[in-house]
Amino acid sequence: MLKKMGIGLMASVLFLSGCFPFVQDTEDNVVDMGEEGDPQEQEVGVVPQASTAENFYSSVLYDGTYIHGRTRGFGSAVVYNRADLDQLELGLTEIAKEHFDPETYFFREGQFILRDELNSWLMRESDDNPNGLNPPLGKGDNMREREEDQPRYLSHILEHNYLVEDNGEYKLGGIVIGLSMNSVYNFRVEDDQGRYNFYETDISENKMLEEGEKIAQEVVNRLRSQEREDGSFNDIPIVIALFREQPRDSVIPGNFVATAVAEPDKELSGLQSINERYYLFPSDDANNNARNDSDNFLRFREEVQGFFESYVGIVGKGYYRDNSLQELTIDVPIRYQGKTEIVALSQFIADRIEQRFPKNIKVQVYINSVGEKQEAIVVRQPNEEPFIHIFR
């Protein structure tokens, strides 16, 4: 049975080389957990499921309120690129669908890995912090060499809970853990004058996978420890997904590279590769590796730019799964003189989408004016007609 979890969380300072945030504590909407993960003396319900192409999970509500995770806000302090964090969060729910049907499971932000616990896990292993999941400093004649010899592989851990309804009660049915891994380790070293010098070292995908698999197994072991919730997590599946972050200056997000599952009372399975990635349009990378899609985008861009007398800087982001384009997001920044111009442009873009891009992919176009004010969106779901919305 799952024990009661207290709501008092102490603020913690996270000091990671290359990331130096103060992680503020928050007690907003933190639920007092009782038996089997149910709240104490609170009415539990779910958000009615809306029909969407994405088939999102319905969220569990406590006394009509959405409950934030125990480590709320932690990700934005340790994951430098917001695009990485967004993809980690939403992509994790997509991976969950392979194990927990949205028709019968309900979503809740993670309630079991506590804030100070996560803080210690993300640090290096040391005598002072034996729970660190990142390796101790390596060998070398100076601190830079020691950092580079053993970089920090793990950047962040994100927990999601999936609940099932049982005779009017909502009980924990599974846990999904996202391990966000560095592709580039950024760190700083203080010199003799007290000045900080900043460095970075690349981490190969093979090495990241090797270290990520070790970390994944250790996380499962810790969650299934008999000391944690009396070993109740042995009775539910735990899914682990490895996410590879992009370098800090990237304009596209990282991607999931592997997943594994520990079925009830079983060890973690071997990693299964996930073949997904993003391309920026236009870019040499897209031109070399996704030539047809790159050509289609360039034609689309030329046609939309021809709609205006002034230059329009259009960029796109393509999501690929198994080397096939699944979703294309396009940003169209403009200067305009009137709303009717926006209406005409949106109609033109909807027509060009139909002409230039395959019917079976999702295309979404955001039209923004100076100052990032959103003027219109054009969305085409796979094998459907485009939808236009003009903001008033």
N, C-alpha and C positions, 0 to 999 in steps of 0.2 A: 504494500500500500504506500501511496505517496504521502510523505509527511507534510505538515504545515510549513509554509515558507514565509518568513518574516518580511515586512515591507521596509524596514529601516536599512538603507544602504548608505555607506560612507562614501564621500567623494574621494576620488583617487587621482593621483597625478601619474600620467603615463609618460615615461621618458625613454623614447626610442631614438637611437641614432638616426638622423635624417628626418625624424618626425618628432616634434617637440611640443605637442599640444597639452593644454590643461583640459582634461576630460571632466566636464561639469557633471555633477550628480543631478538626477531628477527623480522625483517621486510621483510625478503626474501619472495618474491612472495605472498605478501598480497594484495588482490584485493580491489579496491574502489567500494563498492556496491551501486547500484542505486535502481530504482523502481523494486519491486518484486524480489529482490535478484539478479538482473542482473547487470553486471559491467558497469561502465561509460565509454563509448567510447572505448570499447575493443571488438575485434572479438571473438566470443564464438564458440567453437566446441567441439567435443568429440574424445577420442582415439578410433579408430576402434576396435570393439569387436573381440577378438581372440577366436577361438574355444578351450576350455579347459574343462576338466572334472569338475573343480570347478565352472564353469560358473560365473566368476568374473564380477562385474559391469564395464562398461566403464566409464572412468573418464572425467569430464568436463575440457576443456582447455580454457585459456583466452590468446588471442594473441599467441596461440601455446604453452603456458606454463602451467605446473601443478601448481595449487594454494594450498599452505599450509594453514592449519587451523590457526585460530587466537591464539590458545594456543599451537602452535607447540613447542615440547620439554618439555612441562609441565609434561607429563606423566612419563618420565624417571627420573624426579626429585622427584616425590612423590610415585611412585610405585617401590618398592625396587627390585623386581624380574623381569628381562627382559622377562622371559617366560610368566609371568602374563600379561605383557603389550602387547606382541605379540598376545596372545590368546584373550585378550579383544578387540583389534583392528580388527583382522580377524573374530573372532566369532560374533562381532556386525554386520558385513556385512552379515553373514549367517542368523542371526535373521531378518535382514532387508528384506531378500528375501521372508519371509512369508507375508510381507505387500506390498512390492514394487518390482514388476517384473523386473528383470534385462534386459528384452527385451524392456521395455518402460521407465525405470527410469535410471538416470545417477548419478554417485557418485561425491561428492565434500566434502572435509574436512570441518569441522564446521566453520562457519563464523559469528555466532551470539552471542555466549557467549564469552565475551572479557576476556583478560588475567587478568587484575586486578580484574575483577568481579569474575572469577573463583577462584582466590587467596582468596578473602574474603569468598566465599561460603564454601571452604574447611576448614576454620578455625572454632574455637568454636564460638558459639553465645555468645555475651557479650555486655556490654553497649557501648564499643568502636567499636564493630563489630556486629550490629544487624542482618546482613545478613548471619552470619555463620550457616551452615547446621548441623554441629556437635554440640552436646549439651554442655551447660555450665559445668564447673567443678562440680563434685558431692560433697557429704558430706564426712567428715573425719577430723581427728585430725591433719593430715599432708598432704603435697602435693601428696605423693604417694597414700594415701588412697582416696584422692579426684579424682585423675586420674583414679584409678581402679574402683571407684564407678560409674563414667560416662566416659567410654572410647570413643575415637573417632571411630565412626563406618564407616564413609565415608572417603575413601582414595583419589579417583580421579573421575572426571566427563569427559567423552569423548563424543563429539558431532559429528554426521555425518549428512550431508545434502543429500537429494535425489531430483533430478531435473527432470522435464518432458519437452519435446519439444512441443511447441505450436506455429504453424505458423512460424517456423524458429527461435523462441526465446526459451531460456531455463529458466524455471521458477521453483521456489521452490514448490515441491509437497509433501514433508514430511520431518520430522526430527526424527532421532533415537538418543537416549541418553543412554549411558552406565554408570551405577553407580557402580564403583569399590569399594567393601566393604571389610573391614578388617576381617580376621578370628582370627588374633592375633594382639592386639594393643601394639606396642612397644613405650615406652616413656622413658624420662630421667628426673631425679630430681636432682637439685643442693643442696649439703649439706652446712653446716655452714662454711666449709673451701673452698668453691667455686669449689669443685670437683663434677663431674657429675656421678651419679649412674644410670645404665640402667636397666629397668624392662620390663616385658611383661605380658599381661593378655589375656586369651582366651575369645573369643566371640562366643557364641553358634549360630548355624545356625538359630534357631527359633528367637532369639533376633535380629540377623542381619536382618532377613526378616521383623520383626516388625518395626524396625527403618528404613529399606530401603523403605518400603511402604510409611511411612510418608514423607521421603525425596523426593521420586518420585512424590508424589502429590504436594509438595511445588515447585519442579522444574517446573512442568507443569504450576502451577499457575503463577510463575514468567515469564515463557516464553509467557504466554497468557495474561499477563498484558496489559491493554490498553495503558500504557506508553511505551511499547516496540513495535516498528514498527507499531504504531497506532492499535494495537490489531490484526494484520494480521495473527498471528499464530493461531487464533481461527478458521481459514478457512482450516487448514491442519491437518492431523493426526500426533500425536507425540507418538512415541513408546519408552517405557522405558524398559531397561533390567538390572537386578541385577547380578553382577559378584562377586563371592566370591574368594578373593585372597588366595593363599597358604601361609603358614609360610615362613619366610625369607630364611631359609636354605633348602627349598624344591627344588628338581631337576625336578619336574613336575609342570605345570601351574595350576592355579585355573580353575574354571568353572562357567558358567552361571547357576543360580538357579531359576530364575523367570523372567517373562516378563509381561508387561501390556501395553495397548494402550488407548490413549485419541483420539477418533474419532473427526472430525470437530465439534466444538460447543458442545462437550460432555465432561463429567468428565472422569477422569482416571478409567479404568476398574479395577476390582480386580486382584491381582497377579495370574498368571497361572504358575504352577511349571514346571521347565525344569529339566529332569533327565539326567544329563551328568556328567562325571568325567574322570579323567586320573588315570591310574595305571602305576607304574614303574616296569619293568621287569629286573632282578629278584627282588622280594621283598616279605616279609611275607604278606603284604596287598594283593598283586596280587594272591599269592598262596592260601590265605584264601577265597578270594571273586571272583576270576576268575580262578579257578583251571585248567580247560581244556586249556585255552589260555596260562596260565603259563607253563603248561607241554609242550605244543607245542613250546613255546619259548625256554625252556631249551633244548629240543631235537635239535632245530635249532642251538642254541649256541654251543652245544657239537660237532655237525657235522662241523660247520665252524671252531671251534677251532682245530679240528682234521686235518684240511687242512694245518695247520702250525705246525712246530716243536716247536715254542715258543708260550707262552700263549697269547691269544687275549681276551682283556676285553670287551665283548660285552654287551651293555645295550639297553633296548627298552622302548618305551613310548606308551601305548595304550590308544586311545580315545574311550570312551563308550557313547552311547546314548541309553536310555531306557534299560540299563543293557546289551546291545549287542555291541560287538567290531565293530567299524566302520573303524578305521584307526590305523595302527601300524607303528611307526617310530623307526628305529634301527640304532645305531651308532656302527661302526666297526673300532676301532683304531688299526693300524698295523705298524710293521716295515718290510720293504721289500727291496729287492735287485734289482728289475728291473720291468719295465712296463708290461712285459709279465706275470709276477706273478700276477699283478693287473687284467689283462684281465682274466686269469684263475680263480682267486677268484671270480670275478664278475659273470662269467658264472656259477660257482658252486653255488653261492648265489641265482641266479635267479632260478636254478633248485630246490634248497632247499625251496625257497618260495612257489613254486608250490606244493611241497610235504607236507609241514607242516602247511600251513595256509589256511583257507577257501577262496574259490574263490571270495566271495562277499565282501571282505574287501580290502581296499587300503593298500598296504605295500610299504614303501620307506626305502631304506637302503643307508646310507652315509658311504663311506669308506674313512677314513682319515689317513694320515701318521703322523709321529712325527712332532709336531709344528702345528697341525690342518690344514695341507695342504690337500685340498680335492683331492682325486685321482680318485674316481669313484662314480656314483650313480646308483642304481638299483631301478626302480619304477614299480610296478604293480597296475594298476587301476582295480577296481572291474570287474571281469569277462572278463579280457583281458590278453594278454600275457605280461610278464615282458619286460621292456625297459631298456637297458644298455647304459650308457654314460661314456667313459673313458676320463678324463681330460689330455690334452697333455702339 
